[in-house]
Amino acid sequence: MLLKRRLFIAVSLLASGISSALAADTFAVSPQPPAVQAGAWVLMDYTTGQVLTAGNEHQQRNPASLTKLMTGYVIDRAIDSHRISADDVVTVGKDAWAKGNPVFDGSSLMFLKPGDRLTVHDLSRGLIVDSGNDACVALADYVAGGQPQFVAMMNSYVQKLNLRDTHFETVHGLDAPGQHSSAYDLAVLSRAIIHGEPEFYHMYSEKSLTWNGITQQNRNGLLWDKTLKIDGLKTGHTSGAGFNLIASAVEGNQRLIAVIMGAASSKGREDEARKLLVWGQQNFATVQILTDGKSIGNERIWYGDKEHVAVGPDRDFWMALPKTEIPHIKARYVLNGKELDAPIAAHQQIGEIQLYDRDKVVAHIPLTTLESVGKGGLFSRMSDYLHHKS
């Protein structure tokens, strides 16, 4: 089958999402990533989902309090679905009380007591800012009627988000047999949280929380970093997990997510996350490649009520590109067949757009019709037939 090729864009001429798992080494020339001192790590571009650099990213590890990201995500989905409201008042039960509960010994708490009454919103702040294990239990009881039922909800979202390295056994992340996640899965989960409700995500940037006369500082020290615009997400630590951290940094239209698992110290996890974020900001740009509905060419169509049909993408496409490679990015489109015949519907896929870095294909994007073309009249079809066969 004959394939038709058209060269139509250079990225450097475009305004600066492509959903992709492309790694940085996809490109013809990739910047050298930094050495990272941790058990596992990922640097992900938020807009596209591209992994810019990673190490042991699918290794199943103890997530510790990073588990609370899923706890918060489930709460947010329950609010979105109107199952609960952020203003609902929760009465704290005895199982959320740390006193006499050996599971909570030495762990992070909001310091709730049985009978305390506070809103879902305030408990969510305690979950995120204080990393309160007691707040997790109180919320799980309220939303699902108990911790096992809530854990089942957490694992149902594991499936929906396609987190292949993840399984939860607790609502708070304290060490438990069979509980594990990976740096990659936690980056994907973080991306889903940021994409959710802005009012909920805003809690991840709060530096402190005062409840019942007790003020606690957010353990994410990068929120105080004056060189990076960090607005979340979370820390975690147990003896089995080591020191974990997920940080999100925004610069212009670029947002990067760094995941560190198994660092040697609290300061170490911050240093390694900062190293990844600075490297990503210095070496990559998040660029809009194609615009939804914007024509990139016109193709001859036979036997229709028009002679040409506009073609292009039916959605926006973005990529995180090495800054040095942007001048070398070009794209071609390829039709599936030798010709296009009417009738044809709008948004019908007719080929693919191939993105090149120098001579290397780095992405495949669907090429669609941007308008419908009806069947032509008898005389126009006969004329096309004669032209076509001559």
C-alpha positions in Angstrom: 0.0 0.0 0.0 1.4 3.4 -1.0 2.0 5.7 1.9 1.8 9.5 1.3 4.1 11.7 3.3 3.9 15.4 4.0 6.4 17.5 5.9 4.5 20.2 7.6 5.9 21.7 10.8 9.0 22.6 12.8 8.4 22.8 16.5 10.4 26.0 16.7 7.8 27.7 14.7 4.9 26.7 17.0 3.6 28.2 20.1 5.2 26.6 23.0 -1.0 17.1 25.7 0.7 14.5 24.4 0.0 11.7 26.9 3.0 9.5 26.7 5.3 7.3 28.6 8.3 8.4 26.5 11.6 8.5 28.4 14.2 11.2 27.8 16.5 8.7 26.0 13.8 8.5 23.3 15.4 11.6 21.7 18.4 11.7 19.3 20.4 13.6 21.9 19.5 13.5 25.6 20.9 15.5 28.5 23.0 13.5 31.0 20.9 13.0 34.1 22.3 13.6 37.6 23.4 10.8 39.9 20.7 10.2 42.5 21.4 8.7 45.9 18.1 6.8 46.7 16.6 3.3 46.3 14.3 4.5 43.5 13.4 7.7 41.8 11.4 9.3 39.0 11.2 12.7 37.4 8.0 13.1 35.4 6.6 15.9 33.3 3.1 16.6 34.6 1.5 17.8 31.4 2.6 14.8 29.3 3.4 12.0 31.7 6.8 11.6 30.1 9.5 10.2 32.4 12.6 12.5 32.0 14.8 10.3 34.1 14.4 7.4 36.5 16.0 4.6 38.5 14.4 1.4 39.7 11.1 3.2 39.0 9.0 0.0 38.9 10.7 -1.6 42.0 8.0 -2.5 44.6 8.9 -0.6 47.8 7.2 0.4 51.0 5.4 3.7 50.4 5.1 4.7 54.1 3.0 7.9 54.4 3.0 8.4 50.6 0.1 5.9 51.0 -1.9 8.9 52.2 -1.8 10.3 48.7 -4.3 7.5 47.8 -6.3 8.1 51.0 -6.7 11.7 50.0 -7.5 10.8 46.4 -10.3 8.5 47.5 -11.7 11.3 49.8 -11.6 13.8 46.9 -13.4 11.3 44.6 -16.1 10.8 47.3 -16.6 14.5 47.5 -16.7 14.8 43.7 -19.4 12.1 43.5 -21.4 13.8 46.2 -21.1 10.7 48.4 -19.9 13.1 51.1 -19.3 16.9 51.4 -16.2 18.7 52.6 -18.4 20.4 55.1 -19.8 17.2 56.6 -19.1 17.0 60.3 -17.3 13.7 61.5 -17.4 12.4 65.0 -14.1 10.7 65.8 -14.3 7.1 67.0 -12.2 5.2 69.5 -10.2 3.4 66.7 -8.8 6.8 65.6 -7.4 7.5 69.1 -3.7 7.0 69.5 -3.9 6.4 73.3 -3.5 2.7 74.0 -3.1 1.9 70.3 0.3 0.3 69.8 0.0 0.7 66.0 0.3 4.4 66.3 3.2 4.5 68.7 5.8 7.0 67.6 3.9 7.8 64.4 2.6 11.1 63.0 -0.7 12.2 64.4 -3.3 15.0 64.3 -3.9 14.2 68.0 -7.6 13.5 67.8 -9.7 12.2 70.7 -12.9 10.1 70.7 -15.9 12.4 70.4 -14.1 15.2 68.6 -16.2 16.7 65.9 -14.6 18.3 62.9 -15.3 18.6 59.2 -14.1 16.4 56.4 -12.1 19.4 55.1 -10.3 19.8 58.5 -9.6 16.1 58.7 -8.2 16.2 55.2 -5.8 19.0 56.2 -4.8 16.9 59.1 -4.2 14.0 56.8 -2.1 16.0 54.4 -0.3 18.7 56.5 0.2 16.7 59.8 0.3 13.4 58.0 -2.0 12.3 60.8 -2.6 8.5 60.9 -5.6 9.2 63.2 -7.1 11.5 60.6 -6.9 8.7 58.0 -8.7 6.3 60.3 -11.5 8.9 61.1 -12.0 9.6 57.4 -12.0 5.9 56.5 -14.6 5.2 59.1 -16.8 8.0 57.9 -16.6 7.4 54.2 -16.6 3.6 54.1 -17.7 2.4 57.5 -14.3 1.0 58.4 -10.7 0.7 57.5 -10.9 -2.6 55.5 -13.7 -1.3 53.4 -11.8 1.9 52.7 -8.7 0.0 51.8 -10.8 -1.9 49.2 -11.8 1.5 47.8 -8.1 2.5 47.6 -7.2 -0.7 45.7 -10.2 -0.2 43.3 -8.6 3.2 42.3 -5.2 1.4 42.0 -6.9 -0.6 39.2 -8.6 2.4 37.6 -5.4 4.3 37.5 -3.5 1.3 36.2 -0.9 1.3 39.0 0.6 -2.1 38.3 3.2 -2.0 41.0 0.9 -1.0 43.9 -1.3 -2.7 46.5 -2.5 -1.2 49.8 -3.2 -2.9 53.1 -3.6 0.2 55.3 -5.2 3.7 55.1 -2.1 5.4 56.6 1.0 3.7 55.3 2.5 2.2 58.4 4.4 -1.0 57.5 2.2 -3.9 56.6 2.9 -7.2 54.8 1.8 -7.0 51.1 1.7 -3.2 51.0 3.9 -1.8 48.2 4.1 0.8 45.5 6.8 2.2 43.1 8.3 5.5 42.3 6.6 5.4 38.9 3.1 4.6 40.2 3.4 7.3 42.8 4.3 9.8 40.1 1.2 8.7 38.2 -1.0 9.0 41.3 0.5 12.5 42.1 -0.4 13.6 38.5 -4.0 12.4 39.0 -4.2 14.3 42.3 -2.9 17.6 40.8 -5.3 17.2 37.9 -8.2 16.8 40.4 -9.8 19.6 42.5 -7.5 22.6 42.9 -9.0 23.4 46.3 -8.0 19.9 47.6 -4.5 20.0 46.0 -3.9 23.4 47.6 -3.7 21.7 51.0 -0.4 20.0 49.9 1.3 23.4 49.9 0.2 24.4 53.4 3.3 24.8 55.6 1.6 24.3 59.0 -1.6 23.4 60.7 -2.9 24.3 64.2 -5.5 22.0 65.7 -6.7 21.9 69.2 -3.9 24.2 70.3 -1.2 22.1 68.7 0.7 23.6 65.7 2.7 21.2 63.5 4.9 22.0 60.5 4.6 20.3 57.1 7.4 17.8 56.9 8.1 18.7 53.2 11.0 21.0 53.7 11.1 21.9 50.0 8.0 24.1 50.6 10.4 26.6 52.1 12.9 26.5 49.2 13.3 30.0 47.8 14.8 28.8 44.5 12.0 26.4 43.4 8.2 27.0 43.3 7.2 23.8 45.2 3.5 23.4 45.9 3.3 19.8 47.1 3.1 16.9 47.6 4.2 14.6 50.5 6.8 13.0 52.7 7.0 9.5 54.2 9.2 7.5 56.5 9.3 4.2 58.3 12.3 2.0 59.2 11.4 -0.3 56.4 10.8 2.4 53.7 13.6 4.8 54.5 13.0 8.4 53.6 10.5 9.1 50.8 9.4 12.4 49.2 7.3 13.5 46.3 7.7 17.2 45.2 6.0 19.1 42.5 7.6 22.3 41.1 6.2 24.8 38.7 8.1 27.1 36.4 6.2 28.9 33.6 4.0 26.4 31.8 6.1 23.5 33.0 5.3 21.4 36.1 7.7 18.6 37.1 7.0 15.8 39.6 10.0 14.3 41.5 9.6 11.0 43.5 12.4 9.9 45.8 12.1 6.5 47.7 14.5 5.0 50.1 16.8 8.0 50.7 19.2 7.9 53.7 17.8 10.9 55.6 15.2 13.7 55.7 17.7 16.2 54.3 18.9 13.6 51.7 15.5 13.1 50.2 15.1 16.9 49.8 18.6 17.2 48.3 17.9 14.5 45.7 14.5 15.7 44.8 15.9 19.3 44.3 18.6 17.9 42.2 16.1 16.2 39.8 13.8 19.2 39.6 16.6 21.7 38.9 18.0 19.4 36.2 14.6 19.0 34.6 14.0 22.7 34.5 17.4 23.5 33.1 17.3 20.9 30.3 13.6 20.5 29.3 10.8 22.6 28.0 7.1 21.5 27.9 6.0 22.5 24.4 2.6 22.4 22.6 3.2 20.5 19.4 -0.3 20.5 17.9 -3.5 22.3 18.5 -6.9 20.6 18.5 -8.8 21.2 15.3 -6.0 23.2 13.6 -5.4 22.2 10.0 -1.9 21.0 9.1 -2.7 20.2 5.5 -5.4 19.6 2.8 -5.8 16.3 1.0 -7.4 15.5 -2.3 -10.6 13.6 -1.8 -12.4 11.7 -4.6 -16.1 11.4 -5.4 -17.2 14.0 -2.9 -19.0 17.3 -2.8 -15.6 19.0 -2.1 -12.3 18.4 -3.8 -10.1 18.7 -0.6 -10.5 17.9 3.1 -8.6 19.6 5.9 -6.6 17.2 8.1 -5.0 17.5 11.5 -5.2 16.4 15.1 -8.5 16.2 17.0 -6.9 17.1 20.4 -4.0 19.2 21.8 -0.6 17.5 21.9 2.3 18.5 24.1 5.8 17.1 24.7 8.6 17.6 27.1 11.5 18.2 24.8 15.2 18.7 25.5 15.9 22.4 25.0 18.8 21.6 22.7 16.7 19.5 20.4 13.8 21.9 19.9 15.3 23.4 16.7 15.7 19.8 15.3 12.1 18.7 15.9 10.0 18.2 12.7 6.9 16.3 11.9 5.4 14.5 8.9 2.1 12.9 8.4 1.4 9.6 6.7 -2.0 8.5 5.2 -3.1 5.0 5.8 -4.0 4.4 2.1 -3.3 5.6 -1.4 -6.3 7.9 -1.6 -9.3 9.3 0.3 -12.8 8.6 -1.1 -16.0 10.3 -0.1 -18.2 10.1 1.9 -16.0 10.6 5.0 -16.9 11.7 8.5 -15.2 14.4 10.5 -12.7 13.2 13.1 -12.1 10.0 11.3 -8.6 8.7 11.7 -6.9 8.5 8.2 -3.2 8.1 9.2 -0.7 9.2 11.7 1.5 12.2 12.4 5.1 11.2 13.0 7.3 13.5 15.1 11.1 13.4 14.4 14.1 14.5 16.4 16.7 14.8 13.7 16.2 11.4 11.9 14.7 9.6 14.9 10.9 9.1 15.3 10.0 10.1 18.8 6.2 10.1 18.7 3.2 8.8 16.8 0.0 10.9 16.9 -3.4 10.1 15.2 -4.1 12.1 12.0 -7.8 12.8 11.5 -10.2 14.6 9.1 -11.3 17.9 10.5 -14.5 18.1 8.5 -17.0 15.8 6.8 -17.2 15.4 3.1 -20.5 14.1 1.6 -20.9 12.1 -1.5 -20.7 14.2 -4.7 -23.4 14.5 -7.4 -23.5 12.2 -10.4 -21.6 14.5 -12.7 -18.9 15.4 -10.2 -18.4 11.7 -9.4 -18.2 10.9 -13.1 -15.7 13.6 -13.6 -13.6 12.4 -10.7 -13.8 8.9 -12.1 -12.5 9.9 -15.5 -9.7 12.0 -13.9 -8.8 9.2 -11.6 -8.6 6.5 -14.3 -6.8 8.6 -16.9 
